[in-house]
Amino acid sequence: MSVAYPVIVKLLKEGSWYEAADIYKEWATRQVWCQKGELSKLDNTDKAEWLLEDTGLVTFGINAPYDRSLWIKKYSEAIDTEIFHILGPDWAFSGQNYYNHIPGGYSDWFPAFFHKNNINAIRDQNDKFAPFELDLIINKNGADAAKVRESLQKFPTVFRTYDGGRFNFLCPVAPFTQDLHVRRDERLAKDYDIDAMYYDISANNTIHICLDSSHGHTAGAGSELTKAYRRIYADTKKAMNTASPAGMSFPKKWLIM
């Protein structure tokens, strides 16, 4: 196999994963995607200090629209630490779960359903929460169906992945994708007093390839899609920071996982 970039093969002295990780870290921290530097050295205003320093426990999947405040309180009573609750995906207006009920366009998402007792319990205990969101997977038969279908990633006929490409992923270059992602999460920040976003089966789970050049990119794979993902997340973060209620200090809280 011939590659168009430098390759170094070297022996390890210690022969441990720690040594290998240090070699990778020394290279990675010089790359553009690590341009902010090491997380441990960042100023507290430039990272989610509440998550890294204060949170001692994370829950995953507690129902968003149903009253689960007793569970939330019991966790807090049993464990003496601040808690970060990643609520379940069932907050979307049209329904959303882990396997087949997925929203389409914007109107399938709102009004969202976050039970007030859950949120009150979280706030009373000085805890934090984030909505679970399948941010790039979409229902092609839901709201804005025509625009959705025009904006889907087009994969090769032979698709060598574990899931066989059964998900409908939005192409990040398509204008509809960019608009939906920013507007949807901007409203979550504005209307629902959230602390973070949790994205699942997202940009890191799909192959960065699309054969539909009508979206505005070259047909195929490469940096165009990767850069578009970065732009979407940067624009979404900026919009959420601006839309957040006064006093939330949202830039310190905002998170992508």
LOMI-286581 format. One line per field, with one value per residue (C-alpha): z, y, x; residue in one letter. Coordinates in nm, 4 decimals, always signed. Layout:
<recs>
Z = [Z; ...] .
Y = [Y; ...] .
X = [X; ...] .
residu = [a; ...] .
</recs>
This chain:
<recs>
Z = [+0.0000; -0.1007; +0.1111; +0.0377; +0.3857; +0.6010; +0.7915; +1.0848; +1.2166; +1.5456; +1.8387; +2.1817; +2.4749; +2.7487; +2.5328; +2.7065; +2.5928; +2.7950; +2.5832; +2.2611; +2.3838; +2.4642; +2.1096; +1.9636; +2.1983; +2.0991; +1.7344; +1.7889; +1.9880; +1.6848; +1.4564; +1.3642; +1.5421; +1.8688; +1.8092; +2.1528; +2.3186; +2.6010; +2.7941; +3.1307; +3.0424; +2.9109; +3.0987; +3.2881; +3.0779; +2.7673; +2.8833; +3.0618; +3.4123; +3.5713; +3.3823; +3.4282; +3.7881; +3.9634; +3.8121; +3.9811; +3.8151; +3.4790; +3.4189; +3.0723; +2.9292; +3.2041; +3.0291; +2.9401; +2.9065; +3.1979; +3.5671; +3.6846; +3.9537; +4.2278; +4.0501; +4.0045; +4.3722; +4.4890; +4.2871; +4.4471; +4.7975; +4.7558; +4.6024; +4.7411; +4.4155; +4.1428; +3.8650; +3.4896; +3.3485; +2.9793; +2.9381; +2.6955; +2.3324; +2.3838; +2.4215; +2.0520; +1.9505; +1.7012; +1.9212; +1.9140; +2.0507; +2.0042; +1.7051; +1.4694; +1.5740; +1.4427; +1.3655; +1.0255; +0.9682; +1.2163; +1.2968; +1.4043; +1.6947; +1.8629; +2.0984; +2.2946; +2.6029; +2.9164; +3.2269; +3.4622; +3.7699; +3.6244; +3.5454; +3.8835; +4.0615; +3.8618; +3.9360; +4.3067; +4.3430; +4.1435; +3.8810; +3.5028; +3.2063; +2.8310; +2.5726; +2.3829; +2.0116; +1.6948; +1.5290; +1.1773; +1.1382; +1.0025; +0.8986; +0.5237; +0.5438; +0.8189; +0.8061; +0.5109; +0.3380; -0.0026; +0.1356; +0.3567; +0.0647; -0.1405; +0.1473; +0.2358; +0.2118; -0.0972; -0.0239; -0.2667; -0.3765; -0.2027; +0.1511; +0.3723; +0.7206; +1.0086; +0.9798; +0.6001; +0.5709; +0.6901; +0.8594; +0.6718; +0.7354; +0.6326; +0.4217; +0.6185; +0.3081; +0.2151; +0.3135; +0.4674; +0.7071; +0.8241; +0.8738; +1.0633; +1.2945; +1.3978; +1.4302; +1.6238; +1.8875; +1.9075; +2.0134; +2.2699; +2.4233; +2.4192; +2.5411; +2.7647; +2.9882; +2.8892; +3.0008; +2.7126; +2.4061; +2.3677; +2.0047; +1.9297; +1.6093; +1.4729; +1.2537; +1.4128; +1.3267; +0.9545; +0.6657; +0.5372; +0.1832; -0.0342; -0.4051; -0.4536; -0.5883; -0.6032; -0.2344; -0.3373; -0.2885; -0.5065; -0.5434; -0.3264; +0.0055; +0.1622; +0.3631; +0.2238; +0.4398; +0.7452; +0.7238; +0.6834; +1.0054; +1.1880; +1.0503; +1.1552; +1.5117; +1.5344; +1.3998; +1.6297; +1.9328; +1.8486; +1.7985; +2.1244; +2.3196; +2.1856; +2.2411; +2.5976; +2.8741; +3.0585; +3.3499; +3.2222; +3.1434; +2.8540; +2.6909; +2.9979; +2.9929; +2.6274; +2.5183; +2.2249; +2.2866] .
Y = [+0.0000; +0.3375; +0.6410; +1.0079; +1.1052; +1.0331; +0.7061; +0.6277; +0.2769; +0.2595; +0.0285; +0.1042; +0.1145; +0.0363; -0.1664; -0.0226; +0.1442; +0.4497; +0.4951; +0.4526; +0.7013; +0.9574; +0.9272; +0.9773; +1.2683; +1.4469; +1.4290; +1.4961; +1.8153; +1.9725; +1.9114; +2.1733; +1.9841; +2.0228; +2.3895; +2.4930; +2.2847; +2.0339; +2.0338; +2.0323; +2.3582; +2.5495; +2.8426; +2.7498; +2.9900; +2.7867; +2.4434; +2.2769; +2.3105; +2.1869; +1.8573; +1.8060; +1.9249; +1.9069; +1.6147; +1.2791; +1.0741; +1.0636; +0.8994; +0.7951; +0.7610; +0.8750; +0.9601; +1.3264; +1.3700; +1.1489; +1.2290; +1.0571; +1.3130; +1.0469; +0.8601; +1.1818; +1.2732; +0.9219; +0.9307; +1.2606; +1.1385; +0.8187; +0.9699; +1.2829; +1.4461; +1.6704; +1.4669; +1.5149; +1.3619; +1.2709; +1.2399; +0.9934; +1.0791; +1.0802; +1.4584; +1.5310; +1.6291; +1.3439; +1.0907; +0.9626; +0.6469; +0.4226; +0.2213; +0.3307; +0.6424; +0.9313; +1.2898; +1.4503; +1.8259; +2.1114; +2.0840; +1.7202; +1.8365; +2.1076; +2.1773; +1.9540; +1.7601; +1.7961; +1.7173; +2.0157; +1.7922; +1.6390; +1.9748; +2.1187; +1.8197; +1.8580; +2.2291; +2.1895; +1.9631; +2.1892; +1.9172; +1.9483; +1.7847; +1.7409; +1.6179; +1.3016; +1.3835; +1.1849; +1.5057; +1.3821; +1.0789; +1.1692; +1.0311; +1.0797; +1.0472; +1.3059; +1.6860; +1.8558; +1.5168; +1.6566; +1.8669; +1.5809; +1.3391; +1.5932; +1.6372; +1.2745; +1.1353; +0.9188; +0.6226; +0.3814; +0.0810; -0.1511; -0.0190; -0.2124; -0.1149; -0.3157; -0.1616; -0.1761; +0.1928; +0.1441; +0.4850; +0.7959; +1.0431; +1.4071; +1.5333; +1.8091; +2.0203; +2.0407; +2.3797; +2.2096; +2.0136; +2.3242; +2.5185; +2.2392; +2.1645; +2.5267; +2.6271; +2.3134; +2.3327; +2.7103; +2.6724; +2.4068; +2.6486; +2.9361; +2.7660; +2.4763; +2.5936; +2.3027; +2.2728; +2.0716; +1.8628; +1.4911; +1.3797; +1.0070; +0.8115; +1.1370; +1.2637; +1.0208; +0.7223; +0.7740; +0.7517; +1.0988; +1.0310; +1.1524; +1.0933; +1.3612; +1.6663; +1.8657; +1.9477; +2.1705; +1.9395; +1.7158; +1.3690; +1.1312; +1.1368; +1.3751; +1.6886; +1.8775; +1.6788; +1.6846; +2.0617; +2.0939; +1.8980; +2.1278; +2.4333; +2.3000; +2.2387; +2.5767; +2.7576; +2.5593; +2.6382; +3.0079; +3.0185; +2.8326; +3.0615; +3.3672; +3.2222; +3.0998; +3.2781; +3.5495; +3.4195; +3.0657; +3.1221; +2.8909; +2.9047; +2.7312; +2.4638; +2.3822; +2.0399; +1.8034; +1.4332] .
X = [+0.0000; +0.1350; +0.0436; +0.1052; +0.2261; +0.5341; +0.5407; +0.7695; +0.8275; +1.0153; +1.0742; +0.9332; +1.1731; +0.9204; +0.6853; +0.3775; +0.0564; +0.1598; +0.4696; +0.2717; +0.0108; +0.2812; +0.4190; +0.0713; -0.0001; +0.3214; +0.2101; -0.1613; -0.1145; +0.0569; -0.2430; -0.5028; -0.7813; -0.5876; -0.5172; -0.6412; -0.3719; -0.3934; -0.7193; -0.5433; -0.3684; -0.6707; -0.8132; -1.1298; -1.3355; -1.2464; -1.3621; -1.6515; -1.5075; -1.8305; -1.7961; -1.4231; -1.3877; -1.7262; -1.9188; -1.8663; -2.1391; -2.3178; -2.6551; -2.7630; -3.1124; -3.3494; -3.6783; -3.7111; -4.0932; -4.2025; -4.1756; -3.8584; -3.7801; -3.7809; -3.5001; -3.3064; -3.3409; -3.2467; -2.9256; -2.8324; -2.9174; -2.7162; -2.4040; -2.2420; -2.1403; -2.2765; -2.4415; -2.4640; -2.7827; -2.7834; -3.1589; -3.3144; -3.3940; -3.7714; -3.7993; -3.8622; -4.2163; -4.2628; -4.0854; -3.7306; -3.5754; -3.2759; -3.3899; -3.6712; -3.8648; -3.6552; -3.7705; -3.7504; -3.7271; -3.7568; -4.1282; -4.0833; -3.8664; -4.0727; -4.2291; -3.9935; -4.1018; -3.8896; -4.0946; -4.0777; -4.0421; -3.7273; -3.5736; -3.6709; -3.5144; -3.1944; -3.1739; -3.2592; -2.9580; -2.7251; -2.6899; -2.6656; -2.8398; -2.8161; -3.0666; -2.9723; -2.9849; -2.9279; -2.8188; -2.7359; -2.9632; -3.3045; -3.6425; -3.6690; -4.0492; -4.0996; -4.1240; -3.9510; -3.9325; -3.8378; -3.5513; -3.4382; -3.4122; -3.2206; -2.9745; -2.8975; -2.5473; -2.5192; -2.2941; -2.1244; -2.3274; -2.0811; -2.0720; -1.8340; -1.9499; -2.0901; -2.4370; -2.4418; -2.5325; -2.8887; -2.9071; -3.0215; -2.7395; -2.7603; -2.4703; -2.2942; -2.2320; -2.6017; -2.7506; -3.0563; -2.8339; -2.6535; -2.9769; -3.1549; -2.8622; -2.8114; -3.1779; -3.2796; -3.0078; -3.0279; -3.3918; -3.3019; -3.0533; -3.3001; -3.6182; -3.5168; -3.2309; -3.0042; -2.6415; -2.4975; -2.5759; -2.5119; -2.4784; -2.4954; -2.4175; -2.2853; -2.0001; -1.7569; -1.9798; -2.0254; -1.7812; -1.6991; -1.8081; -2.0963; -2.1445; -2.4126; -2.2297; -2.5557; -2.4943; -2.2052; -1.9065; -1.6944; -1.8440; -1.6464; -1.4649; -1.2215; -1.1697; -1.4713; -1.7128; -1.4860; -1.4499; -1.8280; -1.8838; -1.6430; -1.8229; -2.1636; -2.0487; -1.8762; -2.1841; -2.4146; -2.2002; -2.1967; -2.5740; -2.6395; -2.4085; -2.5898; -2.9382; -2.8851; -3.0777; -2.8866; -2.6877; -2.6344; -2.2638; -2.3360; -1.9905; -1.8486; -2.1154; -2.1522; -2.0334; -2.0297; -1.9734] .
residu = [m; s; v; a; y; p; v; i; v; k; l; l; k; e; g; s; w; y; e; a; a; d; i; y; k; e; w; a; t; r; q; v; w; c; q; k; g; e; l; s; k; l; d; n; t; d; k; a; e; w; l; l; e; d; t; g; l; v; t; f; g; i; n; a; p; y; d; r; s; l; w; i; k; k; y; s; e; a; i; d; t; e; i; f; h; i; l; g; p; d; w; a; f; s; g; q; n; y; y; n; h; i; p; g; g; y; s; d; w; f; p; a; f; f; h; k; n; n; i; n; a; i; r; d; q; n; d; k; f; a; p; f; e; l; d; l; i; i; n; k; n; g; a; d; a; a; k; v; r; e; s; l; q; k; f; p; t; v; f; r; t; y; d; g; g; r; f; n; f; l; c; p; v; a; p; f; t; q; d; l; h; v; r; r; d; e; r; l; a; k; d; y; d; i; d; a; m; y; y; d; i; s; a; n; n; t; i; h; i; c; l; d; s; s; h; g; h; t; a; g; a; g; s; e; l; t; k; a; y; r; r; i; y; a; d; t; k; k; a; m; n; t; a; s; p; a; g; m; s; f; p; k; k; w; l; i; m] .
</recs>
